[in-house]
Amino acid sequence: MQIIKNPKELQDTMLDLKKQGKKVGFVPTMGYLHDGHVSLIRCAKSQNDVVVVSIFVNPLQFGKNEDLDRYPRDFERDKSICEKEGVDYLFYPDYKDMYPEGFQTYVEVVELSKGLCGDYRPGHFKGVATVVLKLLNIVCPDNAYFGKKDYQQLKVIERMVKDLNLPINIVGCPIVRETDGLAMSSRNNYLSKEERQSATYIYKGLLEGKKLFQSGEKDPKRIKEAVVETIKKAPLLKEIQYVEIVDKDSLKPKEVVEPGDVIAVAVFIGNTRLIDNMEL
């Protein structure tokens, strides 16, 4: 595995490989890799000749009072995981390499960045879209892999790629869960043992909503109430930020729930904000 820090060096390397007819798969991450990331790497390995993983904690997508400084980092551990999984190139740029002095260009996917997390994290998806476009331009992949846990993020990226005519296939991969249902996330590291147990009520709530829908309920208000009532049983619940049922593509709230719609939630367990979703 080759570790590259310089964006131009990686870009030149990838363009050369593509001239040789190699298919490139790309998994962008902020590091502190877990089995969810590993599933993306394995999917990329199965569909491409060359796999690139990036590790970059992107300051642009963190708000003023968010967890940029304490976001978990362990490069040696991440490097070891990538080596074990057969990653070909690990891109590990510094902040100054991604945002050189005088940087002033940003990307915004206007409508899909509204609602859900967009209402609570102003500027977040502008930061996401900007860094992802930069990474895609540097890596020049044929396929790029994103987890469906960050569902709104996935939709924002799909829209950006379509709107800007990027010759890249965006692959949304299934949520990977712990045995008790908790969606894997680097932020799970923040949870105490008791909070970790409490967080399982998020998945239980989503299951209750899906069960109600499968029984024939199509009123989003009733389904959301079922989700909320279950999550409220979590002993260390601090706040339910939102529970919404949205169209899988437009992310607009639904008045009548249909197959393929998505229940999306954001919850604070203790001081840790966790997001999850489930397709109906």
KOLVEXVO-591279 format. One record per residue (C-alpha): residue in one letter; y negated, x negated, z negated. Coordinates in pm, whole numbers, plus 50000, padded with zeros to 5 digits. Example, Ala and Ser with C-alpha at 12.3 -4.5 7.8 and 13.67 -1.06 7.14 Angstrom:
// residues 2
A504504877049220
S501064863349286
//
This chain:
// residues 280
M500005000050000
Q496574987050094
I493554994049871
I490274996650059
K486845001149898
N484564997650199
P484095029850404
K483505011550734
E486634990350687
L488755021250629
Q487175039850920
D487835010851158
T491425007951033
M492085045151083
L490525046051430
D492705016651530
L495845034051400
K494945065851588
K494505045951909
Q498105035151855
G499115071851849
K499605073951471
K499105107651304
V496995104350987
G497315126550679
F494665126150407
V494705137150041
P491225135449880
T491255134549497
M489075126449199
G491945107249045
Y493885111848721
L496745122748944
H499355148348835
D502315165848998
G499975188849188
H498465158749364
V501945144249416
S502995176349595
L500045171849834
I501005135549899
R504615145249968
C503515172550207
A501285147550387
K504145122150402
S506425147750564
Q503955156750839
N502215124050929
D502865087751020
V500185073750788
V498985087950454
V495605080350294
V494675090649939
S491095087649815
I490015085049453
F486325092049397
V484755111249109
N481915127349302
P478725130649095
L477175155449339
Q479595183149240
F478935180948866
G476135200948705
K473635187948448
N475685196448139
E479155192848289
D481875167048226
L481055138948472
D480965111948206
R484155122348033
Y486165132448341
P489545114848295
R489975082248484
D492915058148501
F492955038248823
E495985016748738
R498065047648665
D496855064548984
K497595033249189
S501125032049047
I501745068649139
C500465063149493
E502655032449537
K505695051149411
E505045079849654
G504715056649952
V500995061050019
D499855037150294
Y496155034050211
L494265040649887
F490525045349937
Y488625037049618
P484885034849695
D482025028149456
Y479165052849418
K476805030049614
D479275029049904
M479365066949931
Y475695073549851
P473665043049953
E470025039749853
G467885065450034
F470755090250083
Q469245124350165
T471675144350380
Y473625173650233
V475975200450363
E475985236450245
V478375264750331
V476015292450238
E477905325250190
L481305312650071
S479565291749805
K478275323649642
G480175343249379
L483075331649160
C482495295249056
G479385293749275
D477565317049035
Y478305295148735
R478105260348889
P474935259649102
G475035232049361
H478725225049301
F479975234949646
K477045217649815
G478315185849646
V481905193549745
A481075200550110
T478915169350137
V481495145349995
V484405161050184
L482565158750516
K481795122150443
L485435115250354
L486715133150665
N484355112650882
I485505080450716
V489255087350726
C489345106251060
P492585124250964
D494615147851179
N495565167750868
A493855170250528
Y495575185350224
F493995206349947
G495555226149664
K495115263749645
K494275262249274
D490695254649381
Y490765284649611
Q487035288549670
Q486785251449741
L489555254450000
K487785283250175
V484455264550175
I486105234050334
E487985254750593
R484715271550693
M482815238750712
V485485223150935
K485455253651163
D481665256951178
L481115219951251
N483945217751509
L485785190151328
P489105181551501
I491005183451172
N493685207051042
I493085217750682
V496355224450500
G496235246250187
C499175238249958
P500685260449685
I499575258049323
V501885236049117
R502485249148766
E503925236448441
T507195252848332
D505185277748122
G502985287348417
L499805267748343
A498295255248669
M498255217348682
S494775202548650
S493305169348547
R491175188748298
N494325200148112
N494055165647956
Y491115178547749
L493245204847574
S494605200247223
K498225210447163
E497075244447031
E494615249547318
R497295239847568
Q499535267247430
S496665291947434
A495935284147800
T499275299247907
Y497685333747867
I495725327648188
Y498925328048393
K500295357248191
G497145376748273
L497475369848644
L501105380948633
E500095413548462
G497555420048738
K500115413249010
K502705435048839
L500265464148821
F499395460049189
Q503075458849285
S503615491149093
G501155508049330
E497755503549163
K494975496849413
D491905501349192
P490465466249131
K488815477548808
R492145487248652
I493895455848770
K491075433948637
E491205452148303
A494915444148275
V494235407248344
V491365406148092
E493315423747817
T496155398647845
I493895368047853
K492015381447550
K495205376747347
A494845338747382
P494225326247025
L491665299247115
L489905317947396
K486175310147394
E485015329447702
I486285347448009
Q483705336848265
Y484995359148542
V487975378848667
E487555390249026
I489705404149304
V488465391549639
D489315391550007
K491385360550083
D489035348850359
S485525362150289
L485885360349907
K483975393149885
P484965416149594
K487375443749697
E486875480949642
V490505488349731
V493095461449667
E495395451949956
P498265427350003
G496895392150053
D493875397249826
V493365371349552
I492825375349178
A490585346349070
V489725337348711
A487655311948520
V488245308948146
F487085286547863
I489855276647624
G487975258647351
N485375238247540
T487535233647851
R486845254148162
L490035262948351
I490345281348682
D493365297948838
N494245324249096
M497105344349235
E497625359749576
L498695396249574
//
